[in-house]
């Protein structure tokens, strides 16, 4: 069996988990989420892991989860944490083990989605709501060089059934499979 892995990357709040679940179902692939795996393995929330162990430790654990999921699943859709693609050579690793899909939104769209949820997100915890869009914009500027290496980039606003089918067709086209 040929490997059929899809990695969904993008900034926090863009919808990687929810859209990833829908896409996995549409494609008949098992769905995995690196953040969920981390929470289950360490019996802690992402903010708690960041606070107690630090970002460097968290990024190493994230990489370990990614590598283990790839090793144990030849076919899967893997939704990744927002920063996973930007650290420790993870983007190159994902590109060499499957098709990477970047769900993209503007800083304004993301700020609207994340307002009121900043305490759940370590990198924006405590950010003044008035400054949220600017902070997200700065993060996106730093991360774009990594995210833009994805095989497929998708405007993640309004991912209706028709758009999800189009994404599936793009992925399968990347695999060399007729839709």
Backbone as CSV, one residue per row, in Angstrom:
resi,resn,N_x,N_y,N_z,CA_x,CA_y,CA_z,C_x,C_y,C_z
1,UNK,0.844,-1.189,0.000,0.000,0.000,0.000,0.885,1.246,0.000
2,UNK,0.548,2.142,-0.874,1.272,3.408,-0.946,0.852,4.308,0.223
3,UNK,1.789,5.085,0.741,1.473,6.001,1.831,0.444,7.029,1.379
4,UNK,-0.537,7.252,2.237,-1.586,8.237,1.966,-1.760,9.100,3.207
5,UNK,-0.769,9.953,3.449,-0.847,10.831,4.612,-1.111,12.262,4.170
6,UNK,-1.963,12.925,4.949,-2.242,14.341,4.747,-1.942,15.029,6.071
7,UNK,-1.182,16.110,6.011,-0.876,16.912,7.191,-1.551,18.263,7.006
8,UNK,-2.322,18.689,8.002,-2.985,19.984,7.937,-2.252,20.928,8.873
9,UNK,-1.752,22.033,8.313,-1.003,23.030,9.069,-1.687,24.385,8.949
10,UNK,-1.318,25.289,9.844,-1.851,26.644,9.823,-1.859,27.210,11.228
11,UNK,-2.189,28.473,11.316,-2.159,29.182,12.593,-3.265,28.687,13.518
12,UNK,-3.070,28.878,14.813,-4.096,28.491,15.789,-5.426,29.159,15.454
13,UNK,-6.496,28.413,15.632,-7.828,28.949,15.417,-8.302,28.937,13.982
14,UNK,-7.471,28.485,13.043,-7.853,28.507,11.627,-8.857,27.395,11.291
15,UNK,-8.943,26.378,12.144,-9.887,25.295,11.901,-9.230,23.995,11.458
16,UNK,-7.982,23.792,11.836,-7.269,22.579,11.414,-7.960,21.315,11.917
17,UNK,-8.392,21.319,13.156,-9.033,20.126,13.720,-10.416,19.894,13.133
18,UNK,-11.251,20.916,13.115,-12.618,20.729,12.615,-12.624,20.440,11.110
19,UNK,-11.882,21.196,10.346,-11.820,20.951,8.895,-11.102,19.635,8.607
20,UNK,-10.080,19.339,9.400,-9.346,18.091,9.237,-10.237,16.872,9.437
21,UNK,-11.091,16.921,10.462,-12.037,15.813,10.702,-12.964,15.620,9.502
22,UNK,-13.483,16.722,9.002,-14.401,16.643,7.851,-13.691,16.086,6.627
23,UNK,-12.472,16.563,6.373,-11.712,16.117,5.212,-11.323,14.644,5.347
24,UNK,-10.926,14.237,6.541,-10.572,12.827,6.778,-11.773,11.930,6.490
25,UNK,-12.930,12.327,6.944,-14.151,11.554,6.705,-14.448,11.474,5.211
26,UNK,-14.328,12.584,4.537,-14.581,12.648,3.095,-13.617,11.743,2.323
27,UNK,-12.391,11.633,2.815,-11.362,10.854,2.130,-11.246,9.414,2.641
28,UNK,-12.018,9.076,3.669,-11.952,7.729,4.226,-10.650,7.455,4.957
29,UNK,-10.094,8.485,5.573,-8.831,8.354,6.309,-9.078,8.483,7.812
30,UNK,-8.298,7.771,8.625,-8.385,8.022,10.066,-7.892,9.431,10.372
31,UNK,-8.484,10.062,11.372,-8.118,11.421,11.757,-7.299,11.390,13.038
32,UNK,-6.206,12.112,13.046,-5.376,12.283,14.234,-5.077,13.762,14.431
33,UNK,-4.859,14.132,15.684,-4.577,15.517,16.025,-3.396,15.525,16.992
34,UNK,-2.309,16.190,16.621,-1.114,16.156,17.465,-1.363,16.787,18.834
35,UNK,-2.175,17.843,18.903,-2.467,18.462,20.200,-3.245,17.501,21.099
36,UNK,-4.219,16.791,20.533,-4.989,15.817,21.308,-4.074,14.708,21.819
37,UNK,-3.197,14.218,20.951,-2.243,13.173,21.353,-1.363,13.659,22.504
38,UNK,-0.871,14.889,22.408,-0.029,15.441,23.467,-0.784,15.547,24.787
39,UNK,-2.023,16.051,24.741,-2.822,16.185,25.965,-3.055,14.818,26.609
40,UNK,-3.369,13.812,25.782,-3.628,12.476,26.313,-2.363,11.839,26.881
41,UNK,-1.258,11.956,26.184,-0.011,11.329,26.640,0.517,11.941,27.929
42,UNK,0.342,13.246,28.079,0.919,13.934,29.234,-0.127,14.315,30.287
43,UNK,-1.382,13.976,30.021,-2.465,14.267,30.971,-2.412,15.714,31.449
44,UNK,-2.259,16.620,30.478,-2.173,18.041,30.792,-2.650,18.849,29.593
45,UNK,-3.084,20.066,29.859,-3.493,20.951,28.772,-2.250,21.519,28.092
46,UNK,-2.431,22.013,26.874,-1.323,22.642,26.145,-0.780,23.835,26.943
47,UNK,-1.650,24.740,27.455,-1.116,25.859,28.240,-0.319,25.393,29.465
48,UNK,-0.795,24.333,30.139,-0.073,23.830,31.309,1.290,23.273,30.916
49,UNK,1.351,22.550,29.804,2.640,22.007,29.361,3.614,23.135,29.040
50,UNK,3.138,24.163,28.341,3.981,25.322,28.016,4.514,25.965,29.297
51,UNK,3.592,26.190,30.231,3.955,26.896,31.455,4.898,26.078,32.332
52,UNK,4.617,24.805,32.502,5.388,23.975,33.433,6.704,23.471,32.843
53,UNK,6.705,23.161,31.534,7.890,22.536,30.951,8.633,23.446,29.961
54,UNK,7.978,24.486,29.500,8.604,25.411,28.564,8.347,25.051,27.109
55,UNK,8.521,26.043,26.250,8.226,25.841,24.826,9.182,24.849,24.176
56,UNK,10.465,24.885,24.510,11.435,23.969,23.871,11.045,22.509,24.135
57,UNK,10.710,22.197,25.381,10.279,20.841,25.731,9.017,20.477,24.943
58,UNK,8.063,21.426,24.908,6.814,21.182,24.200,7.067,20.873,22.723
59,UNK,7.929,21.644,22.084,8.214,21.440,20.658,8.861,20.077,20.413
60,UNK,9.712,19.626,21.334,10.315,18.301,21.193,9.262,17.202,21.324
61,UNK,8.339,17.381,22.260,7.263,16.394,22.435,6.352,16.366,21.214
62,UNK,6.088,17.545,20.678,5.264,17.674,19.482,5.902,16.915,18.314
63,UNK,7.211,17.103,18.159,7.933,16.417,17.088,7.889,14.901,17.289
64,UNK,8.068,14.454,18.502,8.032,13.021,18.810,6.658,12.432,18.447
65,UNK,5.587,13.128,18.812,4.232,12.665,18.479,4.067,12.577,16.967
66,UNK,4.499,13.605,16.251,4.395,13.607,14.786,5.116,12.396,14.198
67,UNK,6.338,12.179,14.620,7.120,11.061,14.084,6.471,9.720,14.405
68,UNK,5.924,9.572,15.605,5.277,8.314,15.983,3.988,8.088,15.195
69,UNK,3.233,9.145,14.958,2.009,9.002,14.157,2.345,8.581,12.731
70,UNK,3.380,9.161,12.167,3.802,8.804,10.812,4.274,7.348,10.771
71,UNK,5.053,6.972,11.761,5.581,5.609,11.802,4.466,4.566,11.917
72,UNK,3.419,4.900,12.643,2.369,3.911,12.900,1.172,3.989,11.954
73,UNK,1.138,4.974,11.053,-0.015,5.128,10.150,0.451,5.457,8.735
74,UNK,0.270,4.523,7.838,0.634,4.786,6.441,-0.425,5.629,5.736
75,UNK,-1.635,5.585,6.272,-2.728,6.375,5.708,-3.435,7.077,6.863
76,UNK,-3.451,8.400,6.835,-4.093,9.169,7.908,-4.112,10.642,7.535
77,UNK,-5.037,11.354,8.151,-5.016,12.807,8.088,-4.598,13.275,9.476
78,UNK,-3.510,14.014,9.538,-2.942,14.459,10.807,-3.026,15.977,10.897
79,UNK,-3.844,16.443,11.833,-3.949,17.870,12.110,-2.840,18.223,13.096
80,UNK,-2.111,19.291,12.810,-0.955,19.644,13.634,-1.215,20.897,14.461
81,UNK,-0.454,21.038,15.542,-0.499,22.264,16.320,-0.006,23.422,15.464
82,UNK,-0.436,24.634,15.796,-0.135,25.798,14.977,1.333,26.072,14.728
83,UNK,2.193,25.736,15.681,3.614,26.015,15.516,4.439,24.819,15.067
84,UNK,3.840,23.640,15.003,4.601,22.426,14.698,5.377,22.538,13.391
85,UNK,4.768,23.093,12.362,5.415,23.182,11.045,6.628,24.106,11.038
86,UNK,6.770,24.912,12.082,7.796,25.961,12.104,9.020,25.610,12.938
87,UNK,9.109,24.385,13.433,10.187,24.024,14.352,10.807,22.675,13.991
88,UNK,12.094,22.551,14.303,12.817,21.284,14.299,12.757,20.517,12.974
89,UNK,12.626,21.240,11.866,12.592,20.577,10.563,11.315,19.802,10.295
90,UNK,10.256,20.089,11.040,9.013,19.325,10.895,8.350,19.498,9.533
91,UNK,8.457,20.677,8.933,7.813,20.870,7.625,8.469,19.969,6.581
92,UNK,9.774,19.914,6.563,10.472,19.041,5.611,10.098,17.579,5.863
93,UNK,10.005,17.196,7.124,9.616,15.834,7.481,8.220,15.519,6.936
94,UNK,7.270,16.420,7.159,5.893,16.194,6.682,5.854,16.145,5.157
95,UNK,6.564,17.057,4.517,6.578,17.079,3.040,7.109,15.763,2.478
96,UNK,8.050,15.152,3.171,8.631,13.906,2.661,7.803,12.671,3.025
97,UNK,6.781,12.849,3.859,5.963,11.703,4.283,4.487,11.832,3.925
98,UNK,4.148,12.817,3.104,2.747,12.970,2.719,2.507,14.302,2.037
99,UNK,1.246,14.658,1.954,0.827,15.920,1.347,0.489,16.902,2.461
100,UNK,1.090,18.087,2.402,0.862,19.111,3.421,-0.115,20.141,2.873
101,UNK,-1.175,20.392,3.649,-2.201,21.371,3.290,-2.153,22.501,4.306
102,UNK,-1.964,23.712,3.811,-1.914,24.908,4.657,-3.267,25.596,4.606
103,UNK,-3.959,25.644,5.747,-5.199,26.401,5.859,-4.818,27.825,6.248
104,UNK,-5.149,28.761,5.383,-4.673,30.142,5.524,-5.836,31.099,5.765
105,UNK,-5.635,32.027,6.686,-6.563,33.132,6.942,-5.751,34.381,7.217
106,UNK,-6.396,35.517,7.126,-5.746,36.779,7.450,-5.680,36.949,8.971
107,UNK,-4.813,37.837,9.409,-4.704,38.140,10.838,-6.036,38.649,11.378
108,UNK,-6.751,39.454,10.606,-8.047,39.989,11.052,-9.060,38.857,11.247
109,UNK,-9.101,37.916,10.305,-10.030,36.788,10.431,-9.687,35.944,11.656
110,UNK,-8.407,35.685,11.855,-7.978,34.872,12.989,-8.251,35.581,14.315
111,UNK,-7.984,36.881,14.373,-8.239,37.648,15.601,-9.722,37.576,15.965
112,UNK,-10.579,37.682,14.974,-12.021,37.594,15.227,-12.381,36.229,15.820
113,UNK,-11.794,35.166,15.287,-12.064,33.813,15.782,-11.499,33.573,17.179
114,UNK,-10.367,34.201,17.488,-9.664,33.922,18.740,-10.020,34.871,19.886
115,UNK,-10.736,35.948,19.600,-11.117,36.882,20.675,-11.902,36.136,21.744
116,UNK,-11.521,36.353,22.985,-12.192,35.690,24.100,-11.659,34.297,24.394
117,UNK,-10.722,33.822,23.586,-10.161,32.480,23.786,-8.653,32.527,23.993
118,UNK,-8.120,33.697,24.262,-6.663,33.834,24.339,-6.057,33.057,25.500
119,UNK,-6.780,32.880,26.593,-6.221,32.163,27.732,-5.988,30.685,27.420
120,UNK,-6.680,30.148,26.423,-6.517,28.753,26.028,-5.322,28.562,25.106
121,UNK,-4.704,29.643,24.678,-3.632,29.607,23.684,-2.375,30.248,24.256
122,UNK,-1.353,29.446,24.569,-0.169,29.978,25.263,0.515,31.161,24.583
123,UNK,0.595,31.164,23.269,1.339,32.231,22.593,0.596,33.562,22.542
124,UNK,-0.706,33.547,22.858,-1.451,34.805,22.864,-2.130,35.047,24.214
125,UNK,-1.800,34.225,25.208,-2.383,34.397,26.546,-2.040,35.781,27.081
126,UNK,-3.050,36.465,27.591,-2.837,37.767,28.191,-2.706,38.915,27.212
127,UNK,-2.811,38.646,25.917,-2.717,39.724,24.928,-3.991,40.567,25.000
128,UNK,-3.817,41.870,25.040,-4.943,42.803,25.045,-5.753,42.596,23.755
129,UNK,-7.079,42.475,23.867,-7.909,42.270,22.673,-7.679,43.304,21.573
130,UNK,-7.324,44.515,21.974,-7.073,45.571,20.992,-5.773,45.330,20.221
131,UNK,-4.873,44.537,20.787,-3.575,44.276,20.162,-3.501,42.899,19.514
132,UNK,-4.567,42.122,19.649,-4.549,40.735,19.191,-4.241,40.602,17.702
133,UNK,-4.895,41.394,16.879,-4.664,41.301,15.436,-3.204,41.594,15.081
134,UNK,-2.614,42.589,15.733,-1.216,42.938,15.457,-0.270,41.814,15.894
135,UNK,-0.528,41.207,17.039,0.302,40.095,17.525,0.198,38.916,16.556
136,UNK,-1.015,38.604,16.134,-1.217,37.504,15.179,-0.513,37.821,13.866
137,UNK,-0.613,39.051,13.419,0.050,39.469,12.182,1.564,39.247,12.270
138,UNK,2.150,39.587,13.407,3.590,39.373,13.600,3.931,37.880,13.577
139,UNK,3.110,37.069,14.253,3.334,35.617,14.243,3.250,35.071,12.813
140,UNK,2.221,35.488,12.088,2.048,34.997,10.712,3.241,35.381,9.846
141,UNK,3.746,36.584,10.039,4.905,37.035,9.264,6.108,36.116,9.520
142,UNK,6.304,35.712,10.776,7.416,34.811,11.126,7.182,33.396,10.595
143,UNK,5.943,32.968,10.594,5.638,31.575,10.250,5.384,31.333,8.769
144,UNK,5.084,32.372,8.029,4.701,32.215,6.625,5.757,31.458,5.821
145,UNK,7.037,31.696,6.095,8.095,31.012,5.339,8.008,29.502,5.519
146,UNK,7.481,29.043,6.633,7.306,27.610,6.867,5.984,27.130,6.252
147,UNK,4.902,27.814,6.608,3.582,27.417,6.106,3.548,27.388,4.578
148,UNK,4.211,28.351,3.950,4.149,28.466,2.485,4.848,27.320,1.761
149,UNK,5.559,26.466,2.484,6.194,25.304,1.871,5.210,24.147,1.670
150,UNK,3.986,24.309,2.146,2.971,23.258,1.979,2.754,22.978,0.494
151,UNK,2.361,21.766,0.197,2.053,21.400,-1.188,0.824,22.152,-1.701
152,UNK,-0.142,22.361,-0.806,-1.420,22.975,-1.181,-1.746,24.056,-0.154
153,UNK,-2.097,25.253,-0.623,-2.536,26.333,0.255,-4.002,26.618,-0.039
154,UNK,-4.785,26.706,1.034,-6.233,26.863,0.905,-6.696,28.058,1.724
155,UNK,-7.507,28.922,1.125,-8.169,29.986,1.876,-9.189,29.294,2.773
156,UNK,-9.003,29.374,4.080,-9.804,28.589,5.025,-11.114,29.243,5.428
157,UNK,-11.421,30.397,4.894,-12.707,31.034,5.182,-13.799,30.309,4.400
158,UNK,-14.865,29.942,5.072,-16.032,29.297,4.433,-15.692,27.988,3.724
159,UNK,-15.231,27.012,4.476,-14.928,25.702,3.903,-16.204,24.862,3.860
160,UNK,-17.020,25.140,2.850,-18.255,24.388,2.688,-17.962,23.051,2.000
161,UNK,-19.002,22.251,1.776,-18.834,20.909,1.196,-18.165,20.954,-0.175
162,UNK,-18.542,21.915,-0.988,-17.953,22.033,-2.323,-16.451,22.316,-2.243
163,UNK,-16.070,23.225,-1.350,-14.634,23.544,-1.186,-13.875,22.353,-0.623
164,UNK,-14.498,21.616,0.314,-13.846,20.437,0.886,-13.610,19.381,-0.206
165,UNK,-14.568,19.202,-1.092,-14.392,18.269,-2.215,-13.259,18.724,-3.125
166,UNK,-13.148,20.017,-3.337,-12.060,20.551,-4.161,-10.704,20.271,-3.518
167,UNK,-10.631,20.442,-2.193,-9.382,20.160,-1.481,-9.041,18.677,-1.617
168,UNK,-10.045,17.826,-1.431,-9.815,16.382,-1.598,-9.256,16.087,-2.983
169,UNK,-9.840,16.689,-4.000,-9.379,16.461,-5.372,-7.939,16.948,-5.571
170,UNK,-7.595,18.079,-4.971,-6.220,18.576,-5.068,-5.239,17.606,-4.409
171,UNK,-5.614,17.106,-3.236,-4.743,16.148,-2.527,-4.582,14.888,-3.348
172,UNK,-5.672,14.345,-3.829,-5.602,13.112,-4.599,-4.842,13.336,-5.906
173,UNK,-4.948,14.524,-6.471,-4.164,14.863,-7.646,-2.678,14.892,-7.322
174,UNK,-2.347,15.375,-6.127,-0.960,15.396,-5.669,-0.421,13.968,-5.498
175,UNK,-1.313,13.035,-5.160,-0.943,11.633,-5.006,-0.869,10.927,-6.364
176,UNK,-1.402,11.587,-7.410,-1.443,10.940,-8.716,-2.656,10.046,-8.865
177,UNK,-3.710,10.333,-8.102,-4.943,9.546,-8.163,-6.005,10.388,-8.849
178,UNK,-6.761,9.779,-9.726,-7.861,10.510,-10.369,-8.981,10.704,-9.356
179,UNK,-9.563,11.905,-9.326,-10.658,12.156,-8.380,-11.908,11.385,-8.744
